[in-house]
Every structure is written in C-alpha cells, then in structure tokens.
Amino acid sequence: MRLNIPGYPVKTRQRADDKPEIFDDFRKKFVALTPEEWVRQHFLHFLVNEKGYPPGLIVIEKGLKLNRMQKRFDAVVYSNSGKPVMLLEFKSPDVKPEQKVFDQIAAYNLKMKVDYLLVSNGIQHFCCKINHASKQYHFLDEIPDYPDITTLT
C-alpha cells in the first residue's frame, strides 16, 4: 500500500494459517497485518525517524474506561515526565477521516486531556492543538516535532 509518508524496512511473515503479520517494533512482536496496522507502523516510524519522537514514549493500544465502557486508542505519546501529550488514531487508507473519527478521538481525550490529537489514514493526516482553557482547538499545517509538543510539559 502506498502511503503519503516515508516507508521503512518492514518485517513481515505468513502465519501457518496463511494470514500475514508485520513486526511491531514498539510492542516487540508480530501482529496481524491489516491495512490500519500498515498505516500505524509506517506513521509511528515516521514520527520516530523524521520528527524525533522517542520510541520508548509511544504506547500502542492502551485501554481506558469511557462511560463505563472499555475502549482502546491506537497510540499515545508521552512526555519525558510521563504525561500523555498526543493521542493518535489510525484508519485504513480506504477510510476517509470523517467527523465520526474526530468524534471518537475527542471522546478519548475527555479522559486523557492531551494537548494534541492526530488522525491519519496514511494518505491524509490531521493534527490539532487543544486549548483546554478556552475549549478551542486549531488544526496545524504540519505534524509537530517531538520537542515542540513537550516544551511546556
């Protein structure tokens, strides 16, 4: 799948039941290779290699309880002090980032209270900065470098 981010050398394999897997460098294991996982792996490597995000401060599929329901977000980035600073939601390249995707990540942020939200389908990327005091947000022209999202945390 061609994406709108740089590629990286992937490790894939076929399981005994012929289902493809991709090695997740962040979780240190092979996981099912779905279109969404392809986007997640490429995007996270882009953040690490191009934007200076420390791989040890990226957590994948962390659970949280929202309205008494167990949910999981795709990834979260932490500051060096352990504060969550960015939530990430990934979709398959054939899924357009529509309002319901932004509603989903905004609902997660009611609990997490991070300053940055990012949505990507590997082709289109949207990142916004949240101002919790004014309850406003604005979309950024580009994905910020890691030092830029952690200067105040």
N, C-alpha and C positions, 0 to 999 in steps of 0.2 A: 504494500500500500504506500503510495506516495503521499507525503505529508508536507506541510509548509513550515517545517523545522529541520535542522540538520539531522542526518542519520547518525547512527553509531553502530559499531560492530555487535550485532545481536548473536546470542547463542540460542539456537532452537533445537528441538528434538521431537520425535514422534513417540507417543506412548505405545504400549503394547496393543491398545485398542484403536490405534491409528489416529488418535487425536493429537494435534500439535501443541507444544508447550514452548514457552520462552523463559529464559533465565532472568529472574528479577534480582538485580544486583543489590537492591535495597533490602529485600526480605531474605536474600541469600538462598533462594530455592527456585525450582522450576514451577511455573504456574500455567494455567490454561491460556493458550494464545487465542484471544478474542480480538476483534477489531478495537474495542475500547482499551484492552490491555496493551495492544500495539501502540496506541496513542499515548497511554500513560507512561510506558517505558521510554519512548522517544522524547516525550516532553520533559520528564524528570532528568534525563541525561542532558537535554538542552539547558535546563536550569543549572545543573552542576557544572557542565563544561563551558557554557557561554556566559552565564550570569553569576557565577561564583557562589552558588548555594551549596553549603556543606552537606554531603550525602548523609552524614550521621544525624542531621537535624531535620530530615524528611521522614515522616511516618506515613505508611500506606494502610488504607482501610482500617482506620481506628474507629471503634464504636463509640456511640454516645446515645443517651436516652433523651428522646424528644417527645413530649406529650405522652409519656408512659409507653412509648414505642421504641424499640431498639433500632437504631439507624447506623449506617456506616458511611463515612465520607471517603472519597477516593484518596486524598492525601492531605497532609497538613505540614506546614513548615514552621519550625520553632526558632526562636532567637537563641543566642548563646546562653541567656539566663533561663531558658526553659519555658518562655512564654510563647503560646501559639500566635503567629503573626500573619499567616496566609492559609486560606482554605482553597483547595483545588478540586475541581470537578471535571472529569473527562468523559467524553462521549465518542462513539464510533464516528469515523469520517462521514458516514452517510446520514448522521443525525444532525440536523441544524440546531444550533444553540438558540432555542426559543425561550419564551418567557417562563415556561414551567421549569426549565433547567436553572434559571436565575432564581426562581422562587424556591427551588429545592436547596440551593446553596445558601440563600438568605435565611431560610428556616434553620439550617445547621448553625448559622452564625448567631442566631438568637442565643444559643447556648455557648458557643465558643468565644464570641466577641473579639474576633481578629480584626486587624486594620485593612487587610487586603483579601479580595476574592478573585479567583481566576477560573475561567471556564474555557475549555478548548476541545475541539473535535479533531485536532491535528492540522486543520486547514485554516480555521478561524479561531482566533484567540481573543478573549476579552478579559481585561483586568481592571478592577476598580478599587479605589481607595475609599474607605469608610471613615466618615467623621462622626463618631458616636455622640459627641456633644450636641451637634446640630441635627443629628439624624439624617444626614445627607451623604451622598456618595458621588463620585465623579469617575468616569472612565478614563483610563490612562492611554496615551498614544502608543506606548510600548511596555513590555514586561520589564519591571524594575530589576536592577541588580540587587543581589542579597544585601550588601551594605546599605543600600537606600531604603530597605524595608525594616531595618533593625536599628537605625541610628537613634531612635527615641525609646527603645525598649531596654 
